[in-house]
């Protein structure tokens, strides 16, 4: 089984899965977030183009408002 490491946790990887697909599966698609793949920022405009590969390291940071 192929997996990606998301914030330190292994997640199963579907064939031809993109960053946007992963975010939708995690119910994060509409949240204010930043995504890094293997140490490089993935622009929001590229979420639906960037393919995930077995062993990728994904970091997702959720913006939290407040004061």
Secondary structure as GFF3:
##gff-version 3
##sequence-region A 1 67
A	DSSP	beta_strand	3	6	.	.	.	ID=ss1
A	DSSP	beta_strand	9	12	.	.	.	ID=ss2
A	DSSP	alpha_helix	19	25	.	.	.	ID=ss3
A	DSSP	beta_strand	33	37	.	.	.	ID=ss4
A	DSSP	beta_strand	40	42	.	.	.	ID=ss5
A	DSSP	three_ten_helix	44	46	.	.	.	ID=ss6
A	DSSP	beta_strand	57	62	.	.	.	ID=ss7
###
